[in-house]
Amino acid sequence: MNSIPVKPRCAAPRWPVATLWVGLAIFMLGGCASVPKPESQLNSAQQAVYQADGAGAGQFAPSEMRQARGRYEQARTLVADGKHLAARREAELAQAYAELAQAKALAERAAQKADRAESDVARLAAEAGESR
């Protein structure tokens, strides 16, 4: 009896799996390298710093303003170095610090205005009591 050797059919070529893994690795590495420049975050941070300055945050929340300005400058430096992801984080922190500083400044101004209004009311009430 002559028998013909039969190759098992379950053995699939391994190259498609290896190609898939190599392609996935290249895609992942390419994705890391292509983080876009955080222009909108830088613009938002810069605008927030300007608005906080305009609200008097330098006077009423100097620590937060130092943080906001420092983080903004760090973000710009990181962009120049091509570290866009880190720059995005710094810009977002700069914006958050600037918004906090602005809120504190506005709250302090409102408190001062309320104090003036209370003393005006007390003065007017005293005058009204004296004139009767």
C-alpha positions as CSV (number, residue, x, y, z in Angstrom):
1,M,0.0,0.0,0.0
2,N,1.3,3.3,-1.0
3,S,0.1,6.0,1.1
4,I,0.4,9.7,0.3
5,P,1.6,11.8,3.2
6,V,-1.0,14.4,4.1
7,K,0.0,17.7,5.6
8,P,-2.0,18.9,8.5
9,R,-4.3,21.8,7.6
10,C,-4.3,23.4,11.0
11,A,-0.9,24.9,10.7
12,A,-1.5,28.5,9.7
13,P,1.4,30.8,8.6
14,R,2.7,33.0,11.5
15,W,3.7,36.0,9.5
16,P,0.2,37.8,9.5
17,V,0.3,37.8,13.3
18,A,3.8,39.2,13.5
19,T,3.0,41.8,10.9
20,L,0.0,42.9,12.9
21,W,2.1,43.3,16.0
22,V,4.8,45.3,14.2
23,G,2.1,47.5,12.6
24,L,0.5,48.1,15.9
25,A,3.8,49.1,17.5
26,I,4.6,51.5,14.7
27,F,1.1,53.0,15.0
28,M,1.5,53.5,18.7
29,L,4.9,55.1,18.4
30,G,3.8,57.3,15.7
31,G,0.8,58.4,17.8
32,C,3.1,59.4,20.6
33,A,5.3,61.5,18.4
34,S,2.5,63.4,16.7
35,V,0.9,65.2,19.6
36,P,-0.3,68.5,18.1
37,K,1.0,71.9,19.3
38,P,-1.4,73.1,22.1
39,E,-2.1,76.4,20.5
40,S,-5.7,76.7,21.8
41,Q,-4.6,75.9,25.3
42,L,-1.8,78.5,25.1
43,N,-4.2,81.1,23.8
44,S,-6.7,80.3,26.5
45,A,-4.1,80.5,29.2
46,Q,-2.8,83.8,28.0
47,Q,-6.3,85.2,27.8
48,A,-7.0,84.0,31.4
49,V,-3.8,85.6,32.7
50,Y,-4.7,88.9,31.0
51,Q,-8.2,88.8,32.4
52,A,-7.0,88.0,35.9
53,D,-4.5,91.0,35.7
54,G,-7.4,93.2,34.6
55,A,-9.4,92.1,37.7
56,G,-6.6,93.1,40.0
57,A,-5.4,89.6,40.8
58,G,-1.8,90.7,41.1
59,Q,-2.9,92.7,44.1
60,F,-5.5,90.4,45.7
61,A,-4.1,86.9,44.7
62,P,-0.4,87.4,44.0
63,S,0.6,83.8,44.7
64,E,-1.9,82.4,42.2
65,M,-0.8,85.0,39.6
66,R,2.8,84.0,40.1
67,Q,1.8,80.4,39.5
68,A,-0.3,81.3,36.4
69,R,2.5,83.3,34.8
70,G,5.2,80.8,35.6
71,R,3.1,77.9,34.3
72,Y,2.3,79.8,31.1
73,E,6.0,80.6,30.5
74,Q,6.9,77.0,31.2
75,A,4.3,75.9,28.6
76,R,5.8,78.2,26.0
77,T,9.2,76.8,26.7
78,L,8.0,73.2,26.4
79,V,6.4,74.0,23.1
80,A,9.7,75.4,21.8
81,D,11.3,72.2,22.9
82,G,8.7,70.1,21.1
83,K,7.2,68.7,24.3
84,H,3.6,69.3,23.3
85,L,1.9,67.0,25.8
86,A,3.7,68.5,28.7
87,A,3.1,72.0,27.3
88,R,-0.6,71.3,27.1
89,R,-0.7,70.3,30.8
90,E,1.2,73.4,31.9
91,A,-1.0,75.7,29.8
92,E,-4.1,74.1,31.4
93,L,-2.6,74.6,34.8
94,A,-1.8,78.2,34.0
95,Q,-5.3,78.8,32.9
96,A,-6.7,77.2,36.1
97,Y,-4.4,79.3,38.3
98,A,-5.3,82.5,36.5
99,E,-9.0,81.7,36.8
100,L,-8.6,81.1,40.5
101,A,-6.7,84.3,40.9
102,Q,-9.4,86.2,39.0
103,A,-12.1,84.7,41.2
104,K,-10.3,85.6,44.4
105,A,-9.7,89.2,43.1
106,L,-13.4,89.6,42.2
107,A,-14.4,88.1,45.5
108,E,-12.2,90.5,47.4
109,R,-13.4,93.5,45.5
110,A,-17.0,92.4,46.1
111,A,-16.3,92.1,49.8
112,Q,-14.8,95.5,49.9
113,K,-17.8,96.9,48.1
114,A,-20.1,95.2,50.6
115,D,-18.2,96.6,53.5
116,R,-18.5,100.1,52.0
117,A,-22.2,99.6,51.5
118,E,-22.7,98.4,55.0
119,S,-20.9,101.4,56.5
120,D,-22.9,103.7,54.2
121,V,-26.1,102.1,55.5
122,A,-25.0,102.5,59.1
123,R,-24.0,106.1,58.5
124,L,-27.3,106.9,56.8
125,A,-29.3,105.1,59.5
126,A,-27.4,107.1,62.2
127,E,-28.1,110.4,60.4
128,A,-31.8,109.4,60.0
129,G,-32.0,108.7,63.7
130,E,-30.4,112.0,64.6
131,S,-32.7,114.1,62.4
132,R,-35.9,112.9,64.0
